Amino acid sequence: MTATSQKVVIVNGNADVLSLVDTVLDAGHYDVVLVESSFHAYSQVKRAQPNLVILCLRIDSLDAFQVLSMLKLDPDTRDIPVVTYTTGCDGSDAEEEEMELAEPEMFTAKAAVSMN
């Protein structure tokens, strides 16, 4: 890692997404750590002490919000910025998901959730 590079941990269970994001960040001279399982995400972040974590919310059976909570509760990792995102559907139920998106109740106001 050079003096100008930043370390980024990417947590996503899809190898194609990891490869794409790795390629983009590598071109920007980032030191990238790829994590394919949320079960290893917390320990990898704690060990790597990155400048940024990019966390997919749709990853295997452990809820990504649990990983986020663990990171924010730990004094060693709480100050590391975390960007969360979700990928689109896998295509198997694309038509059904498109119909769900068009339903009016999706656009109703919901109570805000606050994390400290």
Buried (B, 14 or more C-beta within 10 A) or exposed (E): EEEEBBBBBBBBBBEEBBEEBBEEBEEEEBBBBBBBBBEBBBEBBBEBEBBBBBBBBBBBEBEBBEBBEBBBEEEEBEEBEBEBEEBEEEEEEEEEBEEEEEEEEEEEEEEEEEEE
